[in-house]
Amino acid sequence: MAKNKGSRDRIYKKIELVGTSGKNFESAIQSAINRASDTLQGLRWFEVKELRGAIRDKGSIEYQAVIEVSFELK
């Protein structure tokens, strides 16, 4: 199989994160991505694996989003 001269193979690593928020699931996802971007470079995509919540004191809700994020290995 011939390889294009301008192309390069890319390798990605996936990690699982759990983001939390008292607001909604979207904020929980964004929280996880924001934190990951503080320490990881080259974030490319995410996949939502699980949505769940915890019921706290007096009925308050903590939204939890389990996501996988990928980043390109250099």
The first five atom37 places (N, CA, C, CB, O) and aatype in JSON, in Angstrom:
{
  "aatype": [12, 0, 11, 2, 11, 7, 15, 1, 3, 1, 9, 18, 11, 11, 9, 6, 10, 19, 7, 16, 15, 7, 11, 2, 13, 6, 15, 0, 9, 5, 15, 0, 9, 2, 1, 0, 15, 3, 16, 10, 5, 7, 10, 1, 17, 13, 6, 19, 11, 6, 10, 1, 7, 0, 9, 1, 3, 11, 7, 15, 9, 6, 18, 5, 0, 19, 9, 6, 19, 15, 13, 6, 10, 11],
  "atom_mask": [
    [1, 1, 1, 1, 1],
    [1, 1, 1, 1, 1],
    [1, 1, 1, 1, 1],
    [1, 1, 1, 1, 1],
    [1, 1, 1, 1, 1],
    [1, 1, 1, 0, 1],
    [1, 1, 1, 1, 1],
    [1, 1, 1, 1, 1],
    [1, 1, 1, 1, 1],
    [1, 1, 1, 1, 1],
    [1, 1, 1, 1, 1],
    [1, 1, 1, 1, 1],
    [1, 1, 1, 1, 1],
    [1, 1, 1, 1, 1],
    [1, 1, 1, 1, 1],
    [1, 1, 1, 1, 1],
    [1, 1, 1, 1, 1],
    [1, 1, 1, 1, 1],
    [1, 1, 1, 0, 1],
    [1, 1, 1, 1, 1],
    [1, 1, 1, 1, 1],
    [1, 1, 1, 0, 1],
    [1, 1, 1, 1, 1],
    [1, 1, 1, 1, 1],
    [1, 1, 1, 1, 1],
    [1, 1, 1, 1, 1],
    [1, 1, 1, 1, 1],
    [1, 1, 1, 1, 1],
    [1, 1, 1, 1, 1],
    [1, 1, 1, 1, 1],
    [1, 1, 1, 1, 1],
    [1, 1, 1, 1, 1],
    [1, 1, 1, 1, 1],
    [1, 1, 1, 1, 1],
    [1, 1, 1, 1, 1],
    [1, 1, 1, 1, 1],
    [1, 1, 1, 1, 1],
    [1, 1, 1, 1, 1],
    [1, 1, 1, 1, 1],
    [1, 1, 1, 1, 1],
    [1, 1, 1, 1, 1],
    [1, 1, 1, 0, 1],
    [1, 1, 1, 1, 1],
    [1, 1, 1, 1, 1],
    [1, 1, 1, 1, 1],
    [1, 1, 1, 1, 1],
    [1, 1, 1, 1, 1],
    [1, 1, 1, 1, 1],
    [1, 1, 1, 1, 1],
    [1, 1, 1, 1, 1],
    [1, 1, 1, 1, 1],
    [1, 1, 1, 1, 1],
    [1, 1, 1, 0, 1],
    [1, 1, 1, 1, 1],
    [1, 1, 1, 1, 1],
    [1, 1, 1, 1, 1],
    [1, 1, 1, 1, 1],
    [1, 1, 1, 1, 1],
    [1, 1, 1, 0, 1],
    [1, 1, 1, 1, 1],
    [1, 1, 1, 1, 1],
    [1, 1, 1, 1, 1],
    [1, 1, 1, 1, 1],
    [1, 1, 1, 1, 1],
    [1, 1, 1, 1, 1],
    [1, 1, 1, 1, 1],
    [1, 1, 1, 1, 1],
    [1, 1, 1, 1, 1],
    [1, 1, 1, 1, 1],
    [1, 1, 1, 1, 1],
    [1, 1, 1, 1, 1],
    [1, 1, 1, 1, 1],
    [1, 1, 1, 1, 1],
    [1, 1, 1, 1, 1]
  ],
  "atom_positions": [
    [[0.85, -1.18, 0.0], [0.0, 0.0, 0.0], [0.89, 1.24, 0.0], [-0.96, 0.0, 1.22], [1.75, 1.4, 0.87]],
    [[0.68, 2.1, -0.96], [1.49, 3.31, -1.08], [1.03, 4.35, -0.07], [1.42, 3.87, -2.51], [-0.15, 4.46, 0.24]],
    [[1.98, 5.09, 0.42], [1.69, 6.12, 1.41], [1.85, 7.49, 0.75], [2.62, 5.99, 2.65], [2.8, 7.72, 0.0]],
    [[0.91, 8.4, 1.03], [1.04, 9.77, 0.51], [2.23, 10.44, 1.18], [-0.26, 10.58, 0.75], [2.44, 10.31, 2.38]],
    [[3.0, 11.17, 0.38], [4.19, 11.82, 0.93], [3.85, 12.87, 1.98], [5.0, 12.45, -0.18], [4.61, 13.06, 2.92]],
    [[2.71, 13.58, 1.82], [2.35, 14.64, 2.75], [1.61, 14.16, 3.98], [0.0, 0.0, 0.0], [1.41, 14.93, 4.92]],
    [[1.21, 12.9, 4.01], [0.44, 12.41, 5.16], [1.35, 11.84, 6.23], [-0.58, 11.35, 4.71], [2.49, 11.45, 5.97]],
    [[0.81, 11.81, 7.45], [1.56, 11.19, 8.54], [0.56, 10.44, 9.4], [2.36, 12.25, 9.39], [-0.59, 10.84, 9.55]],
    [[1.02, 9.36, 9.94], [0.17, 8.59, 10.85], [0.04, 9.35, 12.16], [0.74, 7.17, 11.08], [0.99, 9.97, 12.63]],
    [[-1.15, 9.3, 12.73], [-1.39, 9.94, 14.02], [-1.78, 8.88, 15.03], [-2.49, 11.05, 13.91], [-2.5, 7.93, 14.71]],
    [[-1.3, 9.05, 16.24], [-1.63, 8.14, 17.33], [-2.27, 8.97, 18.44], [-0.36, 7.37, 17.85], [-1.77, 10.04, 18.8]],
    [[-3.38, 8.46, 18.96], [-4.11, 9.16, 20.01], [-4.19, 8.29, 21.26], [-5.52, 9.54, 19.53], [-4.2, 7.06, 21.18]],
    [[-4.26, 8.92, 22.39], [-4.49, 8.24, 23.66], [-5.83, 8.7, 24.18], [-3.34, 8.54, 24.7], [-6.19, 9.87, 24.06]],
    [[-6.59, 7.77, 24.76], [-7.88, 8.08, 25.35], [-7.8, 7.89, 26.86], [-9.0, 7.2, 24.75], [-7.22, 6.93, 27.35]],
    [[-8.39, 8.84, 27.58], [-8.48, 8.7, 29.03], [-9.92, 8.98, 29.45], [-7.48, 9.66, 29.75], [-10.65, 9.69, 28.77]],
    [[-10.29, 8.41, 30.58], [-11.64, 8.6, 31.1], [-11.62, 9.64, 32.21], [-12.22, 7.26, 31.61], [-10.74, 9.63, 33.07]],
    [[-12.59, 10.54, 32.17], [-12.73, 11.6, 33.17], [-14.16, 11.64, 33.67], [-12.31, 12.97, 32.58], [-15.09, 11.23, 32.96]],
    [[-14.34, 12.14, 34.87], [-15.68, 12.38, 35.41], [-15.75, 13.85, 35.8], [-15.99, 11.45, 36.64], [-15.03, 14.3, 36.69]],
    [[-16.62, 14.58, 35.11], [-16.85, 15.98, 35.43], [-18.11, 16.11, 36.27], [0.0, 0.0, 0.0], [-19.04, 15.33, 36.11]],
    [[-18.13, 17.09, 37.15], [-19.3, 17.3, 38.0], [-19.73, 18.76, 37.94], [-19.01, 16.89, 39.45], [-18.93, 19.65, 37.67]],
    [[-21.02, 18.97, 38.2], [-21.57, 20.32, 38.22], [-22.87, 20.32, 39.01], [-21.79, 20.87, 36.79], [-23.58, 19.31, 39.02]],
    [[-23.17, 21.41, 39.65], [-24.45, 21.58, 40.31], [-25.49, 22.19, 39.39], [0.0, 0.0, 0.0], [-26.64, 22.39, 39.78]],
    [[-25.07, 22.5, 38.15], [-25.94, 23.22, 37.21], [-26.66, 22.29, 36.23], [-25.12, 24.23, 36.45], [-27.89, 22.26, 36.19]],
    [[-25.88, 21.53, 35.42], [-26.46, 20.62, 34.41], [-25.38, 19.7, 33.85], [-27.14, 21.44, 33.27], [-24.2, 19.83, 34.19]],
    [[-25.8, 18.76, 32.99], [-24.85, 17.8, 32.42], [-23.84, 18.49, 31.5], [-25.6, 16.72, 31.65], [-22.66, 18.13, 31.49]],
    [[-24.29, 19.47, 30.73], [-23.37, 20.18, 29.83], [-22.25, 20.85, 30.62], [-24.14, 21.22, 29.0], [-21.09, 20.85, 30.19]],
    [[-22.58, 21.42, 31.75], [-21.56, 22.06, 32.59], [-20.61, 21.02, 33.18], [-22.21, 22.86, 33.72], [-19.42, 21.3, 33.35]],
    [[-21.11, 19.85, 33.5], [-20.25, 18.78, 34.01], [-19.25, 18.34, 32.94], [-21.1, 17.57, 34.48], [-18.08, 18.12, 33.23]],
    [[-19.72, 18.22, 31.7], [-18.83, 17.86, 30.58], [-17.79, 18.95, 30.38], [-19.64, 17.65, 29.28], [-16.6, 18.66, 30.25]],
    [[-18.22, 20.2, 30.36], [-17.31, 21.32, 30.15], [-16.28, 21.41, 31.27], [-18.08, 22.63, 30.05], [-15.12, 21.74, 31.03]],
    [[-16.7, 21.12, 32.5], [-15.79, 21.13, 33.64], [-14.65, 20.12, 33.45], [-16.55, 20.83, 34.93], [-13.49, 20.43, 33.7]],
    [[-15.0, 18.92, 33.0], [-13.98, 17.89, 32.78], [-13.02, 18.29, 31.66], [-14.65, 16.55, 32.43], [-11.81, 18.11, 31.79]],
    [[-13.56, 18.84, 30.58], [-12.72, 19.24, 29.45], [-11.82, 20.42, 29.84], [-13.59, 19.62, 28.24], [-10.64, 20.43, 29.49]],
    [[-12.37, 21.39, 30.55], [-11.56, 22.53, 30.98], [-10.4, 22.11, 31.86], [-12.42, 23.53, 31.72], [-9.28, 22.59, 31.7]],
    [[-10.68, 21.2, 32.8], [-9.61, 20.74, 33.69], [-8.55, 19.95, 32.93], [-10.19, 19.87, 34.82], [-7.36, 20.13, 33.16]],
    [[-8.99, 19.09, 32.02], [-8.04, 18.31, 31.22], [-7.17, 19.22, 30.36], [-8.78, 17.3, 30.34], [-5.98, 18.96, 30.19]],
    [[-7.74, 20.28, 29.83], [-6.97, 21.18, 28.97], [-5.92, 21.97, 29.75], [-7.91, 22.15, 28.26], [-5.01, 22.53, 29.15]],
    [[-6.04, 22.02, 31.08], [-5.02, 22.67, 31.9], [-3.7, 21.91, 31.87], [-5.5, 22.81, 33.33], [-2.64, 22.51, 32.0]],
    [[-3.76, 20.59, 31.71], [-2.55, 19.78, 31.8], [-2.23, 18.97, 30.55], [-2.66, 18.86, 32.95], [-1.1, 18.53, 30.37]],
    [[-3.21, 18.78, 29.68], [-3.0, 17.99, 28.47], [-3.01, 18.89, 27.24], [-4.07, 16.9, 28.33], [-3.81, 19.82, 27.15]],
    [[-2.12, 18.62, 26.31], [-2.08, 19.37, 25.07], [-2.64, 18.52, 23.95], [-0.64, 19.83, 24.74], [-2.54, 17.29, 23.98]],
    [[-3.21, 19.16, 22.96], [-3.66, 18.45, 21.77], [-4.96, 17.68, 21.95], [0.0, 0.0, 0.0], [-5.18, 16.68, 21.27]],
    [[-5.83, 18.15, 22.85], [-7.13, 17.49, 22.99], [-7.85, 17.57, 21.65], [-7.99, 18.15, 24.12], [-7.87, 18.63, 21.01]],
    [[-8.45, 16.46, 21.22], [-9.07, 16.43, 19.9], [-10.57, 16.18, 19.93], [-8.41, 15.38, 19.07], [-11.31, 16.83, 19.2]],
    [[-11.03, 15.25, 20.76], [-12.45, 14.93, 20.8], [-12.81, 14.3, 22.12], [-12.84, 13.99, 19.65], [-11.95, 13.92, 22.91]],
    [[-14.12, 14.21, 22.36], [-14.6, 13.55, 23.56], [-15.82, 12.72, 23.22], [-14.93, 14.58, 24.67], [-16.5, 12.96, 22.22]],
    [[-16.08, 11.75, 24.07], [-17.23, 10.87, 23.91], [-17.9, 10.72, 25.27], [-16.81, 9.47, 23.32], [-17.25, 10.38, 26.26]],
    [[-19.19, 10.98, 25.32], [-19.93, 10.83, 26.57], [-20.23, 9.35, 26.77], [-21.25, 11.67, 26.56], [-20.86, 8.71, 25.92]],
    [[-19.77, 8.81, 27.88], [-19.95, 7.39, 28.17], [-21.14, 7.15, 29.12], [-18.68, 6.81, 28.79], [-21.84, 6.15, 29.0]],
    [[-21.34, 8.07, 30.05], [-22.37, 7.86, 31.07], [-22.79, 9.2, 31.66], [-21.85, 6.9, 32.19], [-21.96, 10.08, 31.9]],
    [[-24.06, 9.35, 31.9], [-24.6, 10.5, 32.62], [-25.29, 9.98, 33.86], [-25.58, 11.35, 31.74], [-26.06, 9.03, 33.79]],
    [[-25.02, 10.61, 34.99], [-25.65, 10.19, 36.24], [-25.69, 11.38, 37.18], [-24.9, 8.99, 36.89], [-25.13, 12.44, 36.88]],
    [[-26.33, 11.21, 38.29], [-26.4, 12.29, 39.26], [-26.41, 11.76, 40.68], [0.0, 0.0, 0.0], [-26.71, 10.59, 40.93]],
    [[-26.07, 12.64, 41.57], [-26.1, 12.32, 43.0], [-27.07, 13.29, 43.65], [-24.67, 12.41, 43.66], [-27.09, 14.48, 43.34]],
    [[-27.87, 12.76, 44.56], [-28.82, 13.59, 45.3], [-28.15, 13.95, 46.62], [-30.19, 12.86, 45.54], [-27.8, 13.08, 47.42]],
    [[-27.99, 15.22, 46.83], [-27.3, 15.72, 48.02], [-28.31, 16.17, 49.07], [-26.36, 16.88, 47.66], [-29.51, 15.93, 48.93]],
    [[-27.82, 16.8, 50.1], [-28.67, 17.3, 51.19], [-29.79, 18.19, 50.66], [-27.83, 18.08, 52.21], [-29.59, 18.99, 49.75]],
    [[-30.95, 18.03, 51.24], [-32.12, 18.85, 50.92], [-32.51, 18.8, 49.45], [-31.86, 20.26, 51.31], [-33.09, 19.76, 48.93]],
    [[-32.19, 17.7, 48.77], [-32.62, 17.5, 47.39], [-31.79, 18.17, 46.33], [0.0, 0.0, 0.0], [-32.17, 18.13, 45.15]],
    [[-30.68, 18.8, 46.68], [-29.84, 19.39, 45.64], [-29.2, 18.28, 44.81], [-28.75, 20.32, 46.26], [-28.97, 17.17, 45.31]],
    [[-28.93, 18.58, 43.57], [-28.43, 17.57, 42.63], [-27.02, 17.92, 42.19], [-29.37, 17.45, 41.41], [-26.7, 19.07, 41.91]],
    [[-26.17, 16.89, 42.12], [-24.86, 17.02, 41.51], [-24.89, 16.2, 40.22], [-23.7, 16.53, 42.48], [-25.07, 14.98, 40.26]],
    [[-24.73, 16.87, 39.08], [-24.7, 16.2, 37.79], [-23.3, 15.66, 37.55], [-25.13, 17.16, 36.65], [-22.31, 16.34, 37.82]],
    [[-23.22, 14.44, 37.04], [-21.94, 13.8, 36.77], [-21.93, 13.28, 35.34], [-21.67, 12.64, 37.77], [-22.89, 12.65, 34.89]],
    [[-20.85, 13.56, 34.63], [-20.68, 13.1, 33.26], [-19.37, 12.34, 33.15], [-20.72, 14.29, 32.26], [-18.3, 12.89, 33.42]],
    [[-19.47, 11.09, 32.75], [-18.28, 10.27, 32.5], [-17.98, 10.42, 31.02], [-18.5, 8.75, 32.91], [-18.81, 10.09, 30.17]],
    [[-16.78, 10.91, 30.7], [-16.41, 11.1, 29.31], [-15.05, 10.49, 29.04], [-16.42, 12.58, 28.93], [-14.25, 10.31, 29.96]],
    [[-14.8, 10.17, 27.8], [-13.45, 9.82, 27.34], [-12.98, 10.97, 26.47], [-13.43, 8.44, 26.57], [-13.7, 11.42, 25.58]],
    [[-11.79, 11.43, 26.7], [-11.18, 12.44, 25.86], [-9.95, 11.84, 25.19], [-10.82, 13.72, 26.67], [-9.29, 10.97, 25.75]],
    [[-9.67, 12.33, 24.01], [-8.46, 11.86, 23.33], [-7.53, 13.03, 23.06], [-8.81, 11.13, 22.0], [-7.96, 14.17, 22.89]],
    [[-6.27, 12.71, 23.02], [-5.28, 13.7, 22.65], [-4.2, 13.02, 21.81], [-4.67, 14.38, 23.89], [-3.91, 11.83, 21.97]],
    [[-3.63, 13.8, 20.93], [-2.63, 13.26, 20.01], [-1.29, 13.13, 20.71], [-2.51, 14.14, 18.76], [-0.82, 14.06, 21.37]],
    [[-0.67, 11.97, 20.56], [0.67, 11.76, 21.1], [1.67, 12.37, 20.15], [0.96, 10.26, 21.34], [1.56, 12.22, 18.94]],
    [[2.64, 13.04, 20.71], [3.69, 13.69, 19.89], [4.77, 12.7, 19.56], [4.29, 14.91, 20.61], [5.74, 13.05, 18.89]]
  ]
}
